[in-house]
Amino acid sequence: MLTGATGFVGSVILEDLLRAGYEVVAVHRSALDDSRQNTYARGQCRFIRADLTEEFELPAGIDAIIHTAALASPSGPSVADYLSNNVQATSNLVNQAVRGGVRNFINFSSLSVYGQITAPKVDENTEMVNVSPYGMSKYMAELVLQETIGEINSVSIRLPGILGKGTKGPWLMKVRDQILQNQPINIFNPDGLFNNAVHVNDVSKWVVSLLGKDLGGAQSITAGAKDPITVQETMELLIDLSHSTTTVTSSQNSRGTFIISNDRAISDYGYQPSSVDQIMRMLADEDLADRDPGDAIPAQSRRDNNG
């Protein structure tokens, strides 16, 4: 069962699940037109419209749940909205999963559980400081799963901004849009290392692979890109690959930068992340394909990451 199946991340995961031969119950909240429902083979994919904040009955025969549905805006909604959509909805789903004998539960969490990050490297044990209502709601959803140890196996993946075609929320995608429009950009702490991003294709393939593993217990893990490069180098690479004339100015701020540890995600859960360089190239490739299919990504950029 996949929640948030029509969202940015859920749509990619749904495609990968079906390609892998899984039968999927795809849960969505908003109305779905007939053309979308008819896209997939009947029997392999069944769409169900449900509001997870309300009581509902889990379909029979569910072996695993991938939970991507959430109120994901870091600011704006009320505390009550976050509690309803991110905590109560997860609690309802987990309770149904326990009753239905679901084996594995994969929960999409967020780096926002840490609040204001001051450590140079973030891992599962990093201190939580001044956590926002959104971040706290994602952490409370993790706690819901921790209460079911012995009844259901789960992993909560604490993710940074998920990048890919069609998403607008993460900071890097907003900067990318400015670069495509040749607008000047300002960056902070340009010499700080950066891997605070993942590509949706990597996350999707990883999550599908987890369905074949014994997750064991109720764990929370961090995940980001591999092979960090500096913020300045990241910007220069995006500009070069986008054939943009954007200019970059930089300044320092007191918050500093941090990198994300992939150690447990790789060693214990088989995560195979792309590098920051590779993710920037994937984004540029997607952009150029939209603008002109004949355009090609240059073999060399302003910075050669291969040596």
NURORO-252080 format. One record per residue (C-alpha): residue in three letters; x negated, y, z negated. Coordinates in steps of 0.25 Angstrom, whole numbers, plus 5000, padded with zeros to 4 digits. Layout:
ALAXYZ/...
***
This chain:
MET500050005000/LEU499550145004/THR500050274998/GLY499950405005/ALA499950325018/THR500250445027/GLY499250545020/PHE497850575026/VAL497150465019/GLY498250365018/SER498550375033/VAL497050335036/ILE497050215025/LEU498350165031/GLU497750155045/ASP496550085039/LEU497449985031/LEU498249945043/ARG496949925052/ALA496449835041/GLY497749755042/TYR498349785029/GLU499849795027/VAL500149935021/VAL501349995014/ALA501050145017/VAL501750235007/HIS502050385010/ARG502750495004/SER503250585015/ALA504150545026/LEU503550465038/ASP503950475052/ASP504250345060/SER503050365069/ARG502150345058/GLN502850225052/ASN502850165066/THR501350185068/TYR500950055060/ALA501349915062/ARG502549875054/GLY502249775044/GLN500849825042/CYS501249965037/ARG502449995029/PHE502750145026/ILE503450175013/ARG503850315009/ALA503750334993/ASP503550434983/LEU502450374974/THR502850474962/GLU504150394961/GLU504450254958/PHE504350164970/GLU504250014972/LEU502949954978/PRO503149864990/ALA502849724987/GLY501549654991/ILE500649774990/ASP499149724987/ALA498549864986/ILE498850014985/ILE498050124991/HIS498550254985/THR498250384993/ALA499450454990/ALA499250574981/LEU499550724979/ALA498150764984/SER498050914983/PRO497050954973/SER497851084969/GLY499251144971/PRO500151034966/SER500651034951/VAL500150934941/ALA501450864941/ASP501350844956/TYR499950784954/LEU500450694943/SER501650644951/ASN500950624964/ASN499650574959/VAL499850504946/GLN501350464945/ALA501250414959/THR500050334957/SER500650274944/ASN501850234951/LEU501050164962/VAL500150094952/ASN501350044944/GLN501949984956/ALA500649924960/VAL500449854947/ARG501849804948/GLY501649754962/GLY500349684960/VAL499549774968/ARG498049734968/ASN497249854972/PHE497550004971/ILE496650114978/ASN496950254973/PHE496450374980/SER495950474969/SER495150594970/LEU493850664966/SER494750764960/VAL494850684947/TYR493550734943/GLY493950884943/GLN492750984943/ILE491550894947/THR490250944942/ALA489450814943/PRO488550804955/LYS489050664958/VAL490450614956/ASP490750474952/GLU491750394945/ASN491250444931/THR491150594934/GLU491850684924/MET493150744927/VAL493250894924/ASN494350994925/VAL495150894934/SER496350954942/PRO497750904941/TYR497550834955/GLY496250764950/MET496850724937/SER498050664944/LYS497150584953/TYR496450534940/MET497650504933/ALA498050414945/GLU496750344943/LEU497150324928/VAL498450264932/LEU497650154940/GLN496750134928/GLU497850094919/THR498149974929/ILE496849904927/GLY497149754927/GLU498349774935/ILE497849834948/ASN496549864954/SER496250004958/VAL495250104963/SER495450254963/ILE494550324973/ARG494150464969/LEU493950534983/PRO493550674988/GLY494150734999/ILE494550635010/LEU494150685024/GLY494650655038/LYS495550695049/GLY496850765044/THR496450805030/LYS496450945025/GLY496250945010/PRO494750915007/TRP493851035007/LEU492950975018/MET494050965027/LYS494451115025/VAL492951155028/ARG493051065040/ASP494251145045/GLN493451275043/ILE492251215051/LEU493151175062/GLN493751315063/ASN492251375063/GLN492551445050/PRO491451475040/ILE491451395028/ASN490851415014/ILE490251295006/PHE489851284991/ASN488551214986/PRO488051185000/ASP486851094995/GLY487751004987/LEU487950864991/PHE489350824997/ASN490050694999/ASN491350744993/ALA492150685005/VAL492650555011/HIS493250525025/VAL494650465025/ASN494250345034/ASP493150305024/VAL494150305013/SER495250235020/LYS494250115025/TRP493750105010/VAL495150105004/VAL495549995014/SER494349915010/LEU494649924996/LEU495949844998/GLY495049714999/LYS494349734986/ASP494549704972/LEU494649844966/GLY494649794951/GLY495049884940/ALA495450034942/GLN494250114947/SER494050254951/ILE492850284961/THR492350404969/ALA492050414984/GLY491450514993/ALA490550515006/LYS489250455006/ASP487850525009/PRO488150665003/ILE487650785010/THR487650935006/VAL488851025007/GLN488051105017/GLU487750985026/THR489150945026/MET489651075031/GLU488551085042/LEU488850945046/LEU490350975048/ILE490051105055/ASP489151035065/LEU490050915068/SER491251005070/HIS490451095080/SER490851215071/THR490251355070/THR490651365055/THR489651435046/VAL489351395032/THR489151475020/SER488851415006/SER488851454991/GLN488651384978/ASN489751364967/SER489651304953/ARG490451174956/GLY489251114964/THR489450984972/PHE489550834970/ILE489450704977/ILE490350584975/SER489850454971/ASN490250334980/ASP489450234972/ARG490550154966/ALA491450164978/ILE490350104987/SER489849994977/ASP491149954971/TYR492249984982/GLY491449974995/TYR491650124999/GLN490950155012/PRO490950305013/SER490450395025/SER489450495023/VAL489750645022/ASP489050655036/GLN489950545042/ILE491250605036/MET490850745042/ARG490650675055/MET491950605054/LEU492750735051/ALA492050805063/ASP492350685072/GLU493850695068/ASP493850845071/LEU493150835084/ALA494050725089/ASP495250815086/ARG494650935093/ASP494050865105/PRO493950715107/GLY492650735116/ASP491850805105/ALA490750725098/ILE490150735085/PRO488650785087/ALA487650675084/GLN486850775076/SER487350885066/ARG486651005059/ARG486250905049/ASP485750755052/ASN486250665041/ASN485550545047/GLY484150585043/
***
